[in-house]
Amino acid sequence: MNAVHDKSIDLSTLSRFSLPPVTQMGFVVQSLETSCTFYGGLLNIKKWYRTKITECNYRYKGKPVEMLLDIAVGYSGKTQVELIKVTGPDDNIYYDLNGRDGIGFHHFGVVVNDLKKHISGMKAAGINPLQVGTLKYGGGGVTKVAYMDTMKSAGFILELIETKVFGVNLGMPQWLVSLGRVTGDVASMPL
């Protein structure tokens, strides 16, 4: 796919609106177990964590989405690698890019402190959200996300991520995800 600068995007507004560095790469997979072994070997990831999602509320292109997510995360250096297994009848951002049975790279993610502010800033630059949602986890963690429509201009989707544990935004470093085993937000995955 060839990305071409989308003339509707205001680069001067976008450059004034400084995003944090990329901290996540997301991949759509058909099997978490098989994919953890493959990506673990490929990207030298020794430990995987499976999220314990208790609630998933998403809107895709403005419409509610019925779907289930099964997610595992691991770390290649400081970069979080997210593996996403999706099931459900409704169209969503994962099916849209990779097809219902597709696999492969899906998005780059950045952790933000104020999701609404960052969505507004990107909209002002001409980049709109395709899918927004909230995930709640077993121990009280909450992640709010917005998948921004950067496909035409960048060749990939950009995910804005705001994760809070007990109301505090600490990002998604490996130590925090590992701590999630204690709070009930994640479980270690055997390889």
Z-matrix of the N, CA and C atoms (Angstrom, degrees):
N
C 1 1.442
C 2 1.517 1 108.97
N 3 1.303 2 117.05 1 135.42
C 4 1.454 3 121.90 2 178.25
C 5 1.516 4 109.65 3 -101.41
N 6 1.329 5 116.12 4 120.71
C 7 1.455 6 120.69 5 175.80
C 8 1.525 7 107.98 6 -85.13
N 9 1.298 8 115.64 7 136.29
C 10 1.452 9 121.67 8 179.38
C 11 1.513 10 107.36 9 -126.95
N 12 1.331 11 116.56 10 139.56
C 13 1.462 12 118.38 11 178.87
C 14 1.516 13 110.06 12 -56.22
N 15 1.294 14 115.54 13 122.15
C 16 1.453 15 123.43 14 177.96
C 17 1.531 16 106.96 15 -79.94
N 18 1.324 17 116.71 16 113.78
C 19 1.466 18 121.81 17 -175.52
C 20 1.526 19 112.99 18 -64.58
N 21 1.347 20 117.34 19 -15.26
C 22 1.463 21 119.09 20 179.38
C 23 1.529 22 111.91 21 -80.91
N 24 1.327 23 117.44 22 -8.17
C 25 1.465 24 120.50 23 178.79
C 26 1.514 25 109.26 24 -88.53
N 27 1.323 26 116.24 25 128.16
C 28 1.459 27 123.57 26 -179.93
C 29 1.529 28 108.57 27 -87.00
N 30 1.331 29 115.78 28 99.17
C 31 1.465 30 120.68 29 -176.01
C 32 1.519 31 112.72 30 -66.44
N 33 1.328 32 118.33 31 -31.08
C 34 1.466 33 119.25 32 179.38
C 35 1.531 34 110.38 33 -68.20
N 36 1.332 35 117.84 34 -39.86
C 37 1.467 36 120.98 35 175.84
C 38 1.517 37 110.03 36 -66.33
N 39 1.320 38 116.60 37 -42.71
C 40 1.460 39 121.53 38 -179.36
C 41 1.533 40 111.30 39 -62.82
N 42 1.333 41 118.28 40 -41.04
C 43 1.468 42 120.44 41 -179.02
C 44 1.526 43 111.61 42 -69.75
N 45 1.314 44 118.21 43 -30.61
C 46 1.475 45 120.71 44 176.16
C 47 1.518 46 110.86 45 -72.41
N 48 1.308 47 116.00 46 -24.93
C 49 1.459 48 122.32 47 -178.97
C 50 1.519 49 107.90 48 -96.29
N 51 1.302 50 116.78 49 84.64
C 52 1.463 51 122.71 50 -172.34
C 53 1.526 52 111.30 51 -75.44
N 54 1.338 53 115.66 52 119.97
C 55 1.459 54 120.72 53 176.71
C 56 1.525 55 110.16 54 -86.94
N 57 1.329 56 117.23 55 151.90
C 58 1.463 57 120.22 56 173.91
C 59 1.530 58 110.28 57 -65.92
N 60 1.347 59 117.12 58 167.40
C 61 1.471 60 119.49 59 178.94
C 62 1.525 61 112.33 60 -66.37
N 63 1.324 62 115.49 61 156.42
C 64 1.458 63 121.75 62 176.07
C 65 1.526 64 108.16 63 -65.01
N 66 1.329 65 115.89 64 130.17
C 67 1.470 66 120.70 65 179.61
C 68 1.530 67 112.02 66 -124.70
N 69 1.336 68 116.87 67 -2.69
C 70 1.460 69 119.24 68 -175.92
C 71 1.518 70 111.05 69 -144.06
N 72 1.349 71 115.23 70 144.11
C 73 1.459 72 123.41 71 168.58
C 74 1.519 73 106.19 72 -121.32
N 75 1.332 74 117.39 73 127.77
C 76 1.457 75 121.42 74 -179.39
C 77 1.519 76 112.12 75 -109.69
N 78 1.336 77 115.55 76 138.54
C 79 1.462 78 122.47 77 179.32
C 80 1.522 79 109.46 78 -129.20
N 81 1.331 80 116.99 79 136.67
C 82 1.458 81 122.14 80 172.97
C 83 1.527 82 106.74 81 -87.40
N 84 1.343 83 115.93 82 133.26
C 85 1.464 84 121.23 83 -176.95
C 86 1.526 85 110.00 84 -133.16
N 87 1.321 86 116.32 85 163.77
C 88 1.467 87 121.25 86 176.73
C 89 1.525 88 112.37 87 -97.14
N 90 1.338 89 117.35 88 -23.31
C 91 1.460 90 121.83 89 179.77
C 92 1.527 91 108.29 90 -144.02
N 93 1.339 92 116.71 91 121.79
C 94 1.459 93 119.08 92 178.00
C 95 1.523 94 111.23 93 -65.01
N 96 1.308 95 117.16 94 -43.17
C 97 1.466 96 120.54 95 -176.98
C 98 1.529 97 111.32 96 -60.64
N 99 1.317 98 117.35 97 -52.45
C 100 1.464 99 121.46 98 179.84
C 101 1.526 100 110.78 99 -63.17
N 102 1.326 101 117.06 100 -41.52
C 103 1.462 102 121.11 101 -177.23
C 104 1.521 103 112.14 102 -70.43
N 105 1.334 104 118.17 103 -34.68
C 106 1.468 105 120.06 104 176.17
C 107 1.524 106 110.07 105 -61.74
N 108 1.318 107 116.68 106 -41.03
C 109 1.464 108 120.17 107 178.38
C 110 1.527 109 110.25 108 -64.89
N 111 1.335 110 116.71 109 -46.75
C 112 1.469 111 120.65 110 -178.10
C 113 1.527 112 111.37 111 -64.83
N 114 1.343 113 117.16 112 -56.89
C 115 1.469 114 119.94 113 -176.94
C 116 1.529 115 111.20 114 -66.89
N 117 1.328 116 117.22 115 -31.10
C 118 1.459 117 120.23 116 175.69
C 119 1.514 118 111.18 117 -60.28
N 120 1.332 119 116.61 118 -45.88
C 121 1.456 120 120.82 119 177.53
C 122 1.518 121 112.53 120 -68.02
N 123 1.328 122 116.64 121 -42.88
C 124 1.462 123 121.46 122 -177.70
C 125 1.527 124 112.35 123 -66.60
N 126 1.339 125 117.12 124 -41.66
C 127 1.465 126 121.51 125 -173.04
C 128 1.531 127 113.24 126 -109.78
N 129 1.344 128 116.43 127 12.85
C 130 1.465 129 122.19 128 177.68
C 131 1.534 130 112.11 129 57.13
N 132 1.322 131 116.14 130 47.63
C 133 1.466 132 121.80 131 177.61
C 134 1.521 133 107.73 132 -100.54
N 135 1.319 134 116.24 133 120.92
C 136 1.469 135 121.70 134 -174.67
C 137 1.522 136 113.19 135 -93.23
N 138 1.329 137 117.57 136 -24.34
C 139 1.462 138 120.21 137 -174.92
C 140 1.535 139 109.56 138 -136.87
N 141 1.327 140 115.03 139 136.01
C 142 1.467 141 122.01 140 177.76
C 143 1.523 142 109.02 141 -119.49
N 144 1.331 143 114.99 142 148.87
C 145 1.458 144 122.45 143 178.46
C 146 1.523 145 108.06 144 -124.86
N 147 1.333 146 116.59 145 129.33
C 148 1.465 147 121.43 146 178.49
C 149 1.523 148 107.92 147 -99.29
N 150 1.320 149 116.13 148 125.86
C 151 1.459 150 120.04 149 -178.95
C 152 1.525 151 110.17 150 -72.24
N 153 1.318 152 115.36 151 146.79
C 154 1.473 153 121.29 152 176.18
C 155 1.524 154 107.38 153 -105.78
N 156 1.319 155 115.21 154 83.82
C 157 1.463 156 121.62 155 -177.73
C 158 1.524 157 109.14 156 -78.53
N 159 1.337 158 116.02 157 124.28
C 160 1.461 159 120.60 158 178.50
C 161 1.529 160 111.74 159 -103.16
N 162 1.332 161 115.66 160 -20.37
C 163 1.470 162 119.44 161 -179.58
C 164 1.517 163 108.61 162 -152.60
N 165 1.333 164 116.61 163 137.35
C 166 1.465 165 122.82 164 -178.21
C 167 1.529 166 107.96 165 -136.47
N 168 1.317 167 116.53 166 111.80
C 169 1.468 168 121.51 167 178.73
C 170 1.522 169 108.96 168 -122.43
N 171 1.339 170 116.51 169 114.86
C 172 1.453 171 121.51 170 -178.85
C 173 1.525 172 111.29 171 -129.27
N 174 1.327 173 113.79 172 153.35
C 175 1.456 174 122.15 173 171.26
C 176 1.524 175 106.76 174 -127.69
N 177 1.332 176 115.96 175 126.40
C 178 1.456 177 121.87 176 179.36
C 179 1.522 178 108.50 177 -114.62
N 180 1.318 179 115.78 178 121.47
C 181 1.467 180 121.80 179 -176.43
C 182 1.524 181 110.52 180 50.80
N 183 1.349 182 115.51 181 39.73
C 184 1.459 183 122.54 182 175.37
C 185 1.515 184 115.93 183 86.11
N 186 1.333 185 118.59 184 -5.43
C 187 1.469 186 121.13 185 -177.08
C 188 1.528 187 110.60 186 -110.74
N 189 1.344 188 117.33 187 143.13
C 190 1.471 189 119.77 188 176.94
C 191 1.522 190 110.83 189 -60.80
N 192 1.332 191 115.99 190 145.75
C 193 1.456 192 122.44 191 -176.49
C 194 1.520 193 109.49 192 -120.59
N 195 1.340 194 115.28 193 132.20
C 196 1.460 195 120.52 194 171.86
C 197 1.518 196 107.84 195 -100.06
N 198 1.325 197 115.46 196 114.22
C 199 1.460 198 120.00 197 178.34
C 200 1.516 199 109.03 198 -161.54
N 201 1.323 200 115.18 199 160.46
C 202 1.456 201 122.03 200 174.75
C 203 1.519 202 108.05 201 -117.77
N 204 1.330 203 116.23 202 139.66
C 205 1.453 204 121.91 203 177.84
C 206 1.522 205 109.14 204 -117.07
N 207 1.303 206 115.97 205 137.24
C 208 1.450 207 122.94 206 171.16
C 209 1.518 208 104.25 207 -123.18
N 210 1.328 209 117.31 208 117.87
C 211 1.459 210 122.01 209 -169.85
C 212 1.519 211 110.77 210 -125.84
N 213 1.339 212 115.09 211 136.64
C 214 1.462 213 121.87 212 170.61
C 215 1.520 214 107.56 213 -124.33
N 216 1.335 215 116.04 214 142.34
C 217 1.461 216 120.66 215 176.69
C 218 1.518 217 109.92 216 -127.70
N 219 1.318 218 115.24 217 145.40
C 220 1.451 219 123.58 218 174.46
C 221 1.515 220 107.64 219 -142.55
N 222 1.331 221 117.03 220 174.50
C 223 1.464 222 120.22 221 -175.54
C 224 1.514 223 110.98 222 -125.59
N 225 1.323 224 114.99 223 128.35
C 226 1.456 225 123.67 224 171.44
C 227 1.521 226 104.98 225 -107.99
N 228 1.339 227 116.38 226 98.41
C 229 1.466 228 119.89 227 -168.49
C 230 1.516 229 107.56 228 66.81
N 231 1.332 230 116.71 229 -128.80
C 232 1.472 231 120.55 230 178.24
C 233 1.525 232 112.65 231 -96.18
N 234 1.328 233 116.64 232 0.67
C 235 1.462 234 120.67 233 -178.73
C 236 1.517 235 110.13 234 -89.69
N 237 1.332 236 115.17 235 126.01
C 238 1.456 237 120.41 236 176.73
C 239 1.527 238 108.70 237 -79.33
N 240 1.329 239 115.83 238 130.93
C 241 1.460 240 122.33 239 174.59
C 242 1.523 241 106.08 240 -106.00
N 243 1.324 242 115.96 241 120.26
C 244 1.459 243 122.30 242 -177.06
C 245 1.523 244 109.34 243 -108.90
N 246 1.334 245 115.44 244 125.13
C 247 1.459 246 121.65 245 175.75
C 248 1.520 247 107.36 246 -106.50
N 249 1.338 248 116.88 247 128.27
C 250 1.466 249 122.26 248 -172.28
C 251 1.516 250 109.89 249 -122.87
N 252 1.325 251 116.38 250 119.31
C 253 1.473 252 122.64 251 173.28
C 254 1.521 253 105.93 252 -105.05
N 255 1.319 254 116.86 253 122.17
C 256 1.466 255 122.55 254 -174.89
C 257 1.518 256 110.01 255 -116.01
N 258 1.336 257 116.16 256 135.20
C 259 1.464 258 121.41 257 170.09
C 260 1.516 259 107.98 258 -135.64
N 261 1.300 260 116.08 259 151.20
C 262 1.454 261 120.67 260 177.62
C 263 1.512 262 111.11 261 145.20
N 264 1.326 263 116.16 262 159.54
C 265 1.460 264 120.52 263 -173.68
C 266 1.530 265 115.08 264 -83.17
N 267 1.330 266 117.66 265 -20.87
C 268 1.466 267 120.21 266 -171.13
C 269 1.523 268 112.77 267 -89.38
N 270 1.343 269 115.02 268 151.01
C 271 1.456 270 119.88 269 172.24
C 272 1.520 271 108.69 270 -61.85
N 273 1.321 272 116.41 271 146.50
C 274 1.456 273 121.73 272 179.37
C 275 1.523 274 108.75 273 -156.86
N 276 1.311 275 117.28 274 174.84
C 277 1.467 276 122.40 275 -176.24
C 278 1.522 277 111.97 276 -62.42
N 279 1.316 278 117.72 277 -30.53
C 280 1.464 279 120.86 278 -178.53
C 281 1.520 280 110.79 279 -73.47
N 282 1.326 281 117.79 280 -45.53
C 283 1.461 282 121.49 281 177.47
C 284 1.528 283 110.25 282 -66.53
N 285 1.337 284 116.35 283 -38.59
C 286 1.457 285 121.37 284 -175.51
C 287 1.529 286 111.16 285 -58.64
N 288 1.322 287 117.37 286 -41.62
C 289 1.456 288 120.22 287 -177.76
C 290 1.516 289 113.33 288 -87.36
N 291 1.320 290 118.12 289 -38.50
C 292 1.463 291 121.20 290 -171.96
C 293 1.528 292 113.87 291 -110.98
N 294 1.329 293 118.55 292 -4.73
C 295 1.458 294 121.19 293 -176.42
C 296 1.520 295 110.60 294 80.13
N 297 1.307 296 117.84 295 161.71
C 298 1.466 297 121.60 296 -176.89
C 299 1.524 298 113.13 297 -62.12
N 300 1.302 299 117.69 298 -30.97
C 301 1.460 300 120.91 299 178.98
C 302 1.523 301 112.04 300 -112.04
N 303 1.330 302 115.76 301 13.92
C 304 1.457 303 120.37 302 -174.82
C 305 1.518 304 113.53 303 -79.43
N 306 1.313 305 114.12 304 162.94
C 307 1.455 306 121.31 305 175.66
C 308 1.525 307 108.13 306 -139.31
N 309 1.322 308 116.55 307 164.12
C 310 1.455 309 120.28 308 172.47
C 311 1.512 310 113.72 309 124.89
N 312 1.325 311 114.20 310 -174.20
C 313 1.460 312 121.01 311 -177.72
C 314 1.523 313 110.44 312 -57.38
N 315 1.328 314 116.23 313 138.03
C 316 1.454 315 120.94 314 -179.43
C 317 1.522 316 113.42 315 -122.57
N 318 1.342 317 118.58 316 -47.02
C 319 1.464 318 119.52 317 -175.10
C 320 1.519 319 113.12 318 -158.63
N 321 1.333 320 114.22 319 161.47
C 322 1.460 321 122.66 320 164.05
C 323 1.514 322 106.13 321 -101.81
N 324 1.339 323 116.99 322 144.20
C 325 1.458 324 120.74 323 179.59
C 326 1.512 325 112.25 324 -122.79
N 327 1.341 326 115.64 325 145.77
C 328 1.463 327 122.87 326 174.13
C 329 1.522 328 108.20 327 -126.49
N 330 1.325 329 116.06 328 140.01
C 331 1.463 330 121.70 329 179.19
C 332 1.526 331 108.35 330 -90.07
N 333 1.329 332 115.91 331 127.35
C 334 1.463 333 121.08 332 -179.94
C 335 1.529 334 110.11 333 -120.71
N 336 1.327 335 115.64 334 156.37
C 337 1.466 336 120.71 335 179.05
C 338 1.520 337 112.63 336 -85.82
N 339 1.322 338 116.93 337 -27.63
C 340 1.461 339 121.40 338 -175.84
C 341 1.527 340 108.16 339 -137.50
N 342 1.321 341 116.40 340 94.29
C 343 1.460 342 121.44 341 -175.25
C 344 1.525 343 112.02 342 -58.68
N 345 1.324 344 117.41 343 -46.50
C 346 1.470 345 120.41 344 -178.14
C 347 1.525 346 111.22 345 -59.01
N 348 1.326 347 116.99 346 -42.89
C 349 1.470 348 121.51 347 179.70
C 350 1.527 349 110.42 348 -62.29
N 351 1.322 350 117.20 349 -43.76
C 352 1.461 351 120.42 350 -178.70
C 353 1.530 352 112.26 351 -70.14
N 354 1.314 353 117.24 352 -36.32
C 355 1.474 354 119.48 353 174.56
C 356 1.523 355 109.25 354 -62.25
N 357 1.329 356 117.11 355 -45.69
C 358 1.472 357 120.98 356 179.87
C 359 1.525 358 111.38 357 -60.47
N 360 1.332 359 116.64 358 -43.92
C 361 1.459 360 120.21 359 179.53
C 362 1.513 361 112.48 360 -63.04
N 363 1.322 362 116.51 361 -40.82
C 364 1.464 363 119.55 362 179.69
C 365 1.530 364 110.93 363 -71.06
N 366 1.334 365 116.38 364 -36.41
C 367 1.469 366 119.14 365 176.45
C 368 1.525 367 110.17 366 -63.50
N 369 1.337 368 117.20 367 -38.53
C 370 1.468 369 120.72 368 178.32
C 371 1.527 370 111.08 369 -62.46
N 372 1.332 371 116.58 370 -28.72
C 373 1.470 372 121.26 371 177.89
C 374 1.534 373 112.06 372 -85.47
N 375 1.341 374 117.09 373 -4.96
C 376 1.462 375 120.96 374 178.15
C 377 1.518 376 114.42 375 98.90
N 378 1.348 377 117.50 376 13.12
C 379 1.465 378 121.59 377 179.54
C 380 1.522 379 108.30 378 -111.16
N 381 1.313 380 116.69 379 116.52
C 382 1.456 381 121.66 380 -174.73
C 383 1.530 382 112.04 381 -103.50
N 384 1.331 383 116.32 382 155.39
C 385 1.465 384 119.29 383 176.75
C 386 1.528 385 110.67 384 -75.80
N 387 1.338 386 115.65 385 138.60
C 388 1.458 387 121.44 386 173.84
C 389 1.523 388 110.69 387 -92.08
N 390 1.334 389 115.54 388 -41.45
C 391 1.459 390 120.91 389 -178.76
C 392 1.518 391 108.63 390 -141.95
N 393 1.327 392 115.49 391 132.65
C 394 1.466 393 121.45 392 176.53
C 395 1.517 394 107.92 393 -126.89
N 396 1.331 395 115.44 394 152.62
C 397 1.448 396 116.79 395 -179.79
C 398 1.505 397 113.81 396 -174.14
N 399 1.325 398 112.89 397 175.52
C 400 1.455 399 122.06 398 179.52
C 401 1.524 400 109.05 399 -132.79
N 402 1.325 401 115.35 400 132.96
C 403 1.455 402 122.42 401 173.22
C 404 1.517 403 108.12 402 -114.88
N 405 1.329 404 116.05 403 134.53
C 406 1.464 405 120.82 404 175.10
C 407 1.516 406 107.78 405 -115.97
N 408 1.339 407 114.90 406 144.27
C 409 1.455 408 121.14 407 -174.48
C 410 1.519 409 111.46 408 -115.87
N 411 1.330 410 115.37 409 166.35
C 412 1.456 411 123.46 410 -174.70
C 413 1.512 412 115.89 411 -54.57
N 414 1.329 413 117.97 412 -36.39
C 415 1.458 414 120.71 413 -175.52
C 416 1.508 415 114.75 414 -99.13
N 417 1.310 416 118.66 415 7.97
C 418 1.456 417 121.03 416 177.23
C 419 1.515 418 114.98 417 107.56
N 420 1.328 419 117.85 418 -1.65
C 421 1.460 420 119.82 419 176.43
C 422 1.520 421 110.76 420 -71.32
N 423 1.329 422 115.58 421 147.87
C 424 1.466 423 121.82 422 179.92
C 425 1.526 424 108.18 423 -134.91
N 426 1.321 425 115.62 424 129.93
C 427 1.463 426 121.05 425 175.12
C 428 1.514 427 108.48 426 -119.48
N 429 1.332 428 115.47 427 128.09
C 430 1.464 429 122.12 428 173.36
C 431 1.515 430 106.61 429 -111.38
N 432 1.334 431 115.82 430 136.57
C 433 1.458 432 120.37 431 -176.72
C 434 1.520 433 111.41 432 -134.99
N 435 1.325 434 114.13 433 157.72
C 436 1.462 435 121.90 434 170.85
C 437 1.519 436 107.04 435 -141.37
N 438 1.320 437 115.84 436 121.89
C 439 1.458 438 121.68 437 175.35
C 440 1.530 439 106.42 438 -91.78
N 441 1.331 440 115.50 439 113.21
C 442 1.454 441 120.88 440 -174.23
C 443 1.529 442 110.35 441 -91.09
N 444 1.326 443 115.51 442 145.88
C 445 1.461 444 122.51 443 -174.66
C 446 1.533 445 111.19 444 -81.37
N 447 1.332 446 116.07 445 77.26
C 448 1.459 447 122.12 446 177.72
C 449 1.532 448 111.50 447 -105.49
N 450 1.315 449 116.68 448 9.04
C 451 1.465 450 121.04 449 -174.55
C 452 1.529 451 112.30 450 -61.18
N 453 1.312 452 117.46 451 -48.19
C 454 1.465 453 120.99 452 -175.48
C 455 1.531 454 111.01 453 -65.30
N 456 1.320 455 116.72 454 -39.39
C 457 1.465 456 119.18 455 -175.11
C 458 1.521 457 114.15 456 -91.95
N 459 1.335 458 118.15 457 -25.79
C 460 1.467 459 120.06 458 -175.17
C 461 1.530 460 113.37 459 -117.82
N 462 1.319 461 117.23 460 -18.84
C 463 1.458 462 120.00 461 -179.22
C 464 1.518 463 113.78 462 87.19
N 465 1.331 464 117.10 463 6.63
C 466 1.465 465 121.98 464 176.79
C 467 1.525 466 108.66 465 -152.43
N 468 1.322 467 115.73 466 166.20
C 469 1.462 468 122.44 467 175.28
C 470 1.530 469 107.95 468 -91.73
N 471 1.320 470 117.43 469 142.19
C 472 1.457 471 122.60 470 175.41
C 473 1.525 472 108.06 471 -108.76
N 474 1.338 473 115.79 472 123.34
C 475 1.464 474 120.80 473 178.68
C 476 1.523 475 109.39 474 -100.91
N 477 1.323 476 116.16 475 128.89
C 478 1.463 477 122.80 476 171.08
C 479 1.521 478 106.12 477 -95.32
N 480 1.342 479 117.19 478 130.36
C 481 1.461 480 121.85 479 -172.99
C 482 1.524 481 110.33 480 -127.86
N 483 1.323 482 116.18 481 127.21
C 484 1.463 483 122.01 482 174.26
C 485 1.526 484 107.20 483 -124.51
N 486 1.343 485 116.51 484 109.68
C 487 1.457 486 121.22 485 -179.67
C 488 1.516 487 109.44 486 -114.00
N 489 1.322 488 115.42 487 129.61
C 490 1.460 489 120.24 488 178.52
C 491 1.523 490 109.36 489 -125.82
N 492 1.325 491 114.23 490 140.21
C 493 1.456 492 122.04 491 174.86
C 494 1.519 493 106.36 492 -118.75
N 495 1.326 494 116.20 493 119.00
C 496 1.463 495 121.58 494 -176.10
C 497 1.525 496 111.09 495 53.80
N 498 1.350 497 116.32 496 37.21
C 499 1.455 498 122.39 497 176.38
C 500 1.513 499 115.55 498 83.16
N 501 1.334 500 118.78 499 0.07
C 502 1.463 501 122.04 500 -177.90
C 503 1.529 502 109.43 501 -110.47
N 504 1.338 503 116.41 502 130.42
C 505 1.459 504 121.44 503 179.17
C 506 1.522 505 109.06 504 -89.66
N 507 1.333 506 115.67 505 111.27
C 508 1.461 507 121.04 506 -179.45
C 509 1.524 508 111.99 507 -115.74
N 510 1.306 509 117.87 508 7.53
C 511 1.455 510 120.77 509 -176.67
C 512 1.515 511 110.96 510 79.53
N 513 1.344 512 116.12 511 -151.82
C 514 1.466 513 120.99 512 -178.23
C 515 1.523 514 111.90 513 -136.79
N 516 1.339 515 118.85 514 43.97
C 517 1.469 516 118.27 515 179.11
C 518 1.525 517 110.89 516 -67.32
N 519 1.316 518 116.16 517 159.65
C 520 1.456 519 120.71 518 -176.15
C 521 1.529 520 111.84 519 -59.28
N 522 1.323 521 118.69 520 -38.89
C 523 1.462 522 120.13 521 -178.83
C 524 1.523 523 111.19 522 -61.65
N 525 1.343 524 116.39 523 -36.19
C 526 1.463 525 119.74 524 179.96
C 527 1.524 526 110.98 525 -71.40
N 528 1.329 527 116.50 526 -41.96
C 529 1.461 528 119.70 527 177.87
C 530 1.525 529 109.53 528 -63.17
N 531 1.324 530 117.12 529 -40.80
C 532 1.465 531 120.83 530 177.48
C 533 1.524 532 110.71 531 -62.47
N 534 1.320 533 117.21 532 -39.97
C 535 1.467 534 122.16 533 176.51
C 536 1.532 535 110.79 534 -61.81
N 537 1.321 536 116.69 535 -27.47
C 538 1.461 537 121.23 536 178.43
C 539 1.516 538 113.72 537 -58.99
N 540 1.327 539 117.98 538 -19.68
C 541 1.469 540 120.68 539 174.51
C 542 1.521 541 110.08 540 -64.66
N 543 1.331 542 116.43 541 -34.60
C 544 1.470 543 121.42 542 -179.88
C 545 1.534 544 110.64 543 -74.90
N 546 1.328 545 116.71 544 -40.39
C 547 1.465 546 120.51 545 -177.37
C 548 1.517 547 112.87 546 -80.15
N 549 1.347 548 117.67 547 -14.28
C 550 1.459 549 120.53 548 -179.60
C 551 1.514 550 114.12 549 92.87
N 552 1.349 551 117.20 550 10.44
C 553 1.459 552 120.54 551 179.40
C 554 1.525 553 112.93 552 -83.22
N 555 1.335 554 117.72 553 -26.81
C 556 1.460 555 122.22 554 179.71
C 557 1.521 556 110.49 555 -140.85
N 558 1.326 557 114.95 556 164.92
C 559 1.464 558 122.42 557 172.41
C 560 1.519 559 107.91 558 -131.14
N 561 1.323 560 117.53 559 144.07
C 562 1.459 561 120.61 560 175.53
C 563 1.526 562 108.30 561 -67.81
N 564 1.319 563 115.90 562 142.88
C 565 1.462 564 121.33 563 177.32
C 566 1.513 565 108.53 564 -105.14
N 567 1.329 566 117.22 565 125.86
C 568 1.465 567 118.63 566 175.37
C 569 1.531 568 110.00 567 -70.98
N 570 1.313 569 115.97 568 143.99
C 571 1.465 570 120.35 569 177.45
C 572 1.508 571 109.76 570 -100.31
